[in-house]
């Protein structure tokens, strides 16, 4: 099966009553145009999207295809992340944290609570953040929500 566009969200009324077969798209794959995947039920799926995916990305519950009574949808699996907390007594560290994470070309997301941010885990990033006064970083499994991203792109990049 080849999927060439997003048909909506699993929660859309037109998909009510259909079974959902999820296709895992990891956070660092969500902004790629071409994929070859296998759904949770073993169906091989080719994904070939236009350039809009480069900025919008694939998101949790995006519907890729409908076949009979089954909807094939995106699942963004949780991944190891750093939850960065800025002490309320040191709000000036917000700019420093955002700068340091951005300078390493890492994606950055708003956290659930005020004064928190989320970025995919890597040990050098954790060590650097822990050295900043008024900042803590804890490792946790998180399902990244691309609607809460701060950075313009979420591409994995290293030097």
C-alpha positions as CSV (number, residue, x, y, z in Angstrom):
1,X,0.0,0.0,0.0
2,X,1.3,3.5,-0.9
3,X,0.1,6.5,1.1
4,X,0.6,10.0,-0.5
5,X,-1.3,12.3,1.8
6,X,-2.7,12.8,5.3
7,X,-6.5,12.0,5.2
8,X,-7.3,13.5,8.6
9,X,-7.2,12.5,12.2
10,X,-8.4,9.2,13.8
11,X,-10.9,11.3,15.8
12,X,-12.6,12.7,12.7
13,X,-16.2,11.6,12.4
14,X,-15.6,10.0,9.0
15,X,-13.4,7.3,10.7
16,X,-15.8,6.5,13.5
17,X,-16.3,2.8,14.0
18,X,-13.2,1.8,12.1
19,X,-10.4,-0.3,13.5
20,X,-7.0,1.5,13.9
21,X,-3.8,-0.1,12.8
22,X,-0.9,2.1,13.9
23,X,2.3,2.7,12.0
24,X,5.2,3.7,14.2
25,X,7.0,6.9,13.0
26,X,9.8,7.8,15.4
27,X,10.3,11.5,16.3
28,X,13.4,11.9,14.1
29,X,11.5,10.4,11.1
30,X,8.4,12.6,11.3
31,X,9.7,15.3,8.9
32,X,10.8,12.9,6.2
33,X,8.9,12.5,2.9
34,X,9.7,8.8,2.2
35,X,9.1,5.9,4.5
36,X,8.8,2.1,4.2
37,X,7.1,0.7,7.3
38,X,5.1,-2.2,8.7
39,X,1.9,-1.5,10.6
40,X,1.2,-3.1,14.0
41,X,-0.8,-5.8,12.3
42,X,2.0,-6.6,9.7
43,X,0.8,-4.6,6.7
44,X,3.6,-3.2,4.6
45,X,3.1,0.5,3.9
46,X,5.0,2.9,1.7
47,X,4.7,6.6,2.5
48,X,5.5,9.2,-0.1
49,X,4.5,12.7,0.9
50,X,4.9,16.1,-0.7
51,X,7.1,18.9,0.6
52,X,4.6,20.1,3.2
53,X,5.7,17.3,5.5
54,X,9.1,19.0,5.8
55,X,7.5,21.8,7.9
56,X,4.3,20.2,9.2
57,X,5.6,16.8,9.9
58,X,3.7,13.6,10.6
59,X,1.8,13.8,13.9
60,X,0.2,11.4,16.3
61,X,-3.1,10.0,14.9
62,X,-2.7,11.3,11.4
63,X,-4.5,8.9,9.1
64,X,-2.4,7.6,6.2
65,X,-4.9,5.3,4.5
66,X,-8.2,3.5,4.8
67,X,-8.7,0.0,3.6
68,X,-12.1,-1.6,4.3
69,X,-12.9,-1.2,8.0
70,X,-9.3,-0.4,9.0
71,X,-7.7,3.0,9.3
72,X,-3.9,3.2,9.1
73,X,-2.6,5.9,11.4
74,X,0.6,7.4,12.7
75,X,1.8,6.6,16.2
76,X,4.8,8.6,17.5
77,X,6.3,6.2,20.1
78,X,7.7,7.7,23.3
79,X,11.4,8.3,23.4
80,X,14.0,9.1,26.0
81,X,14.0,12.9,26.6
82,X,15.4,15.5,28.9
83,X,12.8,17.4,30.9
84,X,14.5,20.7,31.6
85,X,13.3,22.7,34.6
86,X,14.2,26.3,35.3
87,X,14.1,27.4,38.9
88,X,11.4,30.1,39.3
89,X,14.0,32.2,41.1
90,X,16.2,32.2,38.0
91,X,13.9,33.1,35.1
92,X,16.9,34.7,33.3
93,X,18.2,31.1,32.6
94,X,15.4,30.5,30.1
95,X,17.2,32.4,27.4
96,X,20.5,30.6,28.2
97,X,18.8,27.1,28.1
98,X,17.0,27.8,24.8
99,X,20.3,29.2,23.3
100,X,22.4,26.3,24.4
101,X,19.9,23.7,23.1
102,X,19.4,25.5,19.8
103,X,23.2,26.0,19.4
104,X,23.4,22.2,19.4
105,X,20.7,22.0,16.7
106,X,18.5,19.9,19.0
107,X,14.7,20.1,18.8
108,X,13.0,21.9,21.6
109,X,9.4,21.6,22.9
110,X,7.4,23.4,25.5
111,X,7.0,21.3,28.7
112,X,3.7,20.6,30.4
113,X,4.4,23.0,33.3
114,X,5.6,26.6,33.2
115,X,9.3,26.8,33.2
116,X,9.9,23.4,31.6
117,X,11.2,22.4,28.2
118,X,11.7,19.0,26.5
119,X,14.4,17.9,24.2
120,X,15.4,14.4,23.0
121,X,18.0,12.9,25.4
122,X,21.7,12.8,24.8
123,X,24.2,12.6,27.6
124,X,26.4,15.6,26.7
125,X,23.3,17.8,26.6
126,X,22.3,16.5,30.1
127,X,25.7,17.2,31.5
128,X,25.8,20.7,30.0
129,X,22.4,21.6,31.3
130,X,23.1,20.3,34.8
131,X,26.1,22.7,35.0
132,X,23.8,25.7,34.5
133,X,22.9,27.5,37.8
134,X,19.1,27.2,38.5
135,X,18.6,24.5,35.9
136,X,17.9,20.8,36.3
137,X,17.4,18.1,33.6
138,X,15.8,14.7,34.3
139,X,15.6,11.8,31.9
140,X,12.1,10.5,31.1
141,X,10.2,8.6,28.5
142,X,8.0,11.2,26.7
143,X,5.8,11.1,23.6
144,X,6.8,14.2,21.8
145,X,3.9,16.5,20.7
146,X,4.9,18.4,17.5
147,X,2.2,20.9,18.2
148,X,4.3,22.0,21.2
149,X,7.6,22.4,19.4
150,X,9.5,25.6,19.7
151,X,12.2,25.1,17.2
152,X,11.3,25.6,13.5
153,X,12.5,22.1,12.5
154,X,12.9,18.9,14.4
155,X,15.5,17.2,12.3
156,X,18.2,15.2,14.0
157,X,21.6,16.9,13.5
158,X,25.0,16.4,14.9
159,X,28.4,17.9,14.4
